[in-house]
Amino acid sequence: MLYKLIYLFHTDISWLNVFRYITFRTILSALTALMICLFFGGWVIKRLRMMQVNQYIRDDGPPNHKAKEGTPTMGGCLLLPAIFIPTVLWTEPGNIYVWIVIFVILSFGGIGFMDDYLKITRKNSRGLSVISKFSLQILAAFLVALILYFYPGFDSRLYLPFFKAIAPDLGLGYIALAVFIIVGTSNAVNLTDGLDGLAISPIIVAFGSYVVFAYLSGHIKISSYLQIPYVSGTGEISVLCGAVVGAGLGFLWYNAYPAEIFMGDVGSLPMGAVLGTVAVITKQELVLILVGGLFVFEALSVIFQVAYFRITGGQRIFRMAPIHHHFELKGWPEPKVIVRFWIIAIILALLSFSSLKLR
């Protein structure tokens, strides 16, 4: 909205014309979010300590994690405003896709807040019940999918990366797919958030990738040249993704090992849901498997571990799931696990860009 106000004067001050470019506003959005996190991060950590909003470490986790008990959590209370403010300032106010993503931030952030609040205020509580949490997530995602499906001009076809001629129209089935992607990504990111800085860095990498995908899919000439779906208006999503990248970098300043603050469900649930929503809006749903491959890997490790445990009557595939705990228990120092997982996230993101030309 601020950019609209500034742009009013571009006829009198010619250099203000630069504000109409999505690339310039994406940079401004990232820098604004970064500054908010860096400037308010220390204050938020102090407030959370004063309010005793501390991380509860479960007894069945890795033994060395007990040292983390007492570290402030619910860092999403810093992260989400740092994304929301620059998004409102630097995006086109009439863009429906931006408002859909803002709804996702608020709704999934609210679910995460309730979950964290119950864990902190009720001793030994695991937060919201699994049924309650998933029901609320599915409801929010269903509303998003419904709005997108009935929005004029929105494409319900599923485009396969690397194949330009295969795009089956799922019809109403696309609503179920969108719900699965949004809820699945939300919980996959939540599962990954188990070590200092482990989740936020892949989030930065993934949203950095979708800055590119959103810009390309919203540009009619470039999308036609690359033979990717053109979705009018998605260029503005680049500005929002830029805000996530900037906020993520600012949050990582405090969340890097040894962490001064944890993201909490109020941060991880909406971050994953927003990533899934952006993938749906930009019609790069299946590319998300590559871009967010680390999150997929973490989620699958839990699914396989639980399934194998039940089938075999108590045996395990991994020493502990999610898989980052398996490597910890094998003797890898925590920083080594974190950095190696970051490297994997970057490699997967780079591979995802190959889908733009290999068709």
N, C-alpha and C positions, 0 to 999 in steps of 0.2 A: 504493500500500500504506500509506503514511503517513496518507493521508486516512481509511482504514478504522480505523486505530489511534486517530486523533483523534475520529472519529465515535462510537466506543464510549462516549464521555463526554457525548454530546449530551443524554441524559436528565437529567444532573446540571447541565450548563452549557448552557442553552437556546440561546445564540448559536452554539454549535458546529453547530447544525442546518444552518447555511449551507453546510457542506462537502458536503452531499448534492446540491447544485445543480451541474450540469455547467458552467454559465456561470461560476460562481465559481471552480471548479477549473481551468477553461481560462485564466482570468486569472492564477491562481497558477502554473500551468504555464509560461505565457509569461514571467512575471516571474522565475521560478526559472532558466529557460534563459538569459534575458538576463543575469542576475547572474553565472551561471557563466562565460559567454563574456567578459564585461567584466572579471571578477576574475582569470580564469586566462589571458586572451588574451595579455597581455604576457609572462607566464612561458613560455607555449608557444612564442611567437615566438623568445624568447631560446634556448630549448632546441633548437629546430629549426636556428637559426643555428649553435649550438655543434656540432651533429651534422652540419652541412653538408648539410642537407636543402633544397637550393636548386633553384629553377626552372631547367630547361634550355630555352633558347629555340632553336627550330629555325631553320636558315639560310634556309628558304624562306618564313618569315613576314615581316610588315611590318618594314622596316629599323629603325623607331623602337622596336621591342619589345626590341632587344638591350640597351637600358638597364635592362630588367626582370630580366635574368639575375642570379642571385644572391639574389633575393628568396625567402624561405622558402616552401615549398609544403607539401602534405599538411595543409592547414588543416582538413580533415575530421576529423583527430584531436582537434581542439578542438570542432568542430561536432557530431559524432555523440554524444559523451558528454553534451554540453549538451542534447541532445534526449532521450537515453535516460534520464538520471537523473530529470528531472521527470515523464516518462511513467510510470516505475515508481512514483514517489512519489504522483502525483495521479490516476491512473486506477484503474478497477475491476480488481482483480487477476485476476478470473475471466473477463474479457472476451476471447473468442477472437480478435476482430478486432485488438485491440491487440497480442496476441502474434504474430499473422501479420505485422503491420507491423514489429514488433521483429525478427522473423526476416529480413525484407527489408532492414532497416537493417544488420544484422550480415553477411548474406550478400553483398549488393552492396558494402558497405563493405570486406569482405574482398577481393573481386575488385579494387576500386579500389586497395586498399593494395598488393596484389601488383603491379599495373600500375605504380604510382608507385615502388615499391621497385626494380623492375627498371630503370626509367628513370634513377633516381638512382645506383644501384650499378654499372650497366653503361654506360660512356660511349657516347654516341650511340645508345643503345638506344631503341626506340619502345615499350618495355614488353612486355606480353603480346601474343602474336600475335593478329590479328583473329579467327581461328578459335577460339583458346582463350578469348578474352574473351567472344565471343558465345555459345559453347557453355556456359560457366559461367553466364552471365546467363540463358540460355534454361532451363537446368536449374533454377535457383533460382525463376524465374518460373513454370515448369511445376508445381513442387511447391506453390506458393502457389495457382495456379489450380485444381489438383486438390483441395486441401483445401477451398477455397471451394465448388467445384462439388458436392462430396459432403457438405458441411455441411448438416444438416437445416434445411429451410426456405429455403435460399438460392435466389434466383430467377435462372434462366438466360436470362430474357428481356432483350432489348436495347431500352431505352426511348429513344425519339427526343425530344429537346427540342423544344418548341413544338407537339408533336402528342400529345394525350392518349390517342388511340385506337390508336396504332400502337406495338406492342411485340412483335415477332416472337420466338418462342422458338427460340434457336439450338441447344439441346440440347448435345451434346458439342462442337459448334463454338464454344461460349462459352469453353471452355478455351483454344483457339487464339487467340481474340480477346483474352482476358485476358493471355496471354503476350506478344502483339504490343504491347498497350498498355503493359505494365510495362517491357519491354525497349526499346521505342521511345522512351518518355518518358525513361528513364534515359540513353540516348545523345543524345537531343535536348538535354537539360540540359547534358550533358557538352560538346557542341559549342558551346553558348552561352557557356560559361565561358572566354572568350578575352580579356576586358578587365577592368580593375579594377572590381569591384562590378557587372559586367553581369549575371551569372547570379543572384547572391544576392537582389537586389531583386525581380525577377520571381518568384523562389521564395517570398519573403515575401508578395507579392501573391496568388499562386496558393493558398498554404496558408491565407492569411487568408480567401479565398473559400470554401475547403473547410471551414473552421471552421463557416461558416454552413450549407453544404450537408449536412455530417455531422450537425449538430444538428437540422436540419429533417427529414432522412430518418429520424432516430432517434426522432422525436416523433410518435406515432400520430395525434394530433388535427391537428397542423399539416400533416403530410404528406398527410393525407386532404383537408384544406381546399385545399391547393395542388395536389392531384392529382399528387403525385410519389410514387415508390415508397417504401413504408415498410420499413425494414430494422431490425429490433429489435437494439439494442445498439450501433448506429453513433454514438449520441450521445457515447460515450466517445472516439471518434476525434477529436472536436472538441478534447478535452484534448491529444491528441497533436499535432494540427495547431497548436494554440496554442504548444506547446513549440517547434515548427519556426519559427514566426513570431518568438518571443522569441530563440531561438538565432541566427536569421538577422539580426535587428537587432544583436545583440551582435557577430556576425561581421563585419557591414558596417562597424562602428566601425573595424575594423582593415583591412578589405578595400577600403574606399572609396579613390578615386583621390587620391594615389598609394598603391597598396596596400603594406601592410607584410607581408601574407601572402596566399598563393593557396590556393584550395580544394583543388585537386588532384583526381584521379579518386576518391580515397578519400572525397571530399566530394560531388562532382557526380554520380557514378553512383548512390549510394544516395538522394540527394535526389530525383532524377528517378524512380527506381524506387518510392520511397515515394509520390510524387505520383500515379503511375499506379495503384498499389495502392489508395490511398484513393479514387480515381475509380471503380475497379471495385467496391470494397466498398459505397460509397454509391449505386451504380447511377446514377452521373452520368458514365458513360464518354465519351459524345459531347460533353457540356458541356466536357470537358477540352480539346477542340479550340479552344474560345473562351478558357477560363481560361488555358490554356498556349499560346495562339496564337503568342506570340513564340518559344517553343521549337520549335513546328511550323514556323514561318517559317524559322528558322535551319537546321533539319534539311533542309527542302525545298530550300533554297538550295544545300546541299552535294550532294544527290541530283541536282538539275537540272544543276549545274555539271559533275559527273562524267559524267553521261549525255551531255550536249551535247558535252563534250570528246572522248568516245570516238566518238560518231556522226560528228562533223565532222572528226575527225583532228587535234585540237589547238586548236580555237577555244573561246573562253570566253564565257559569258553575263555573268559578273561579273568584276571585276578580280581578286578573290580571294574564296574561300568559306571559312568561313561568312560570311554577308552583312555582319556588322559590320566585317569587314576591308575589304570593298568600299568602304564609306563612309569608312573611314580613308584608303584610298589615293586617294579623291576629294578629300582635303584637309580633311575634318572633324576638328577636334581630338577627341582621345579622350573628354574629359568630355562633349562635345556628343553624341557617338554614344550614350554610356551613358545620359545623362539622357533623351534622346529615346526610346530603347528602353524606359526605365522608364515614360514617359508612355503609350506604346503598350500596355504590359502592364496598366496601370491601366485604360485605356479598355476593353480586351478583357474584363477581369474584371468591370467594371461592366455590360457588355453581357450577360455570362453570367447575371447575376441576372434579366434580363428573361425568361429561360426559365422562371422560377418562376411567372409570371403569364400569359405569352402562350402559351396552349395551346388 
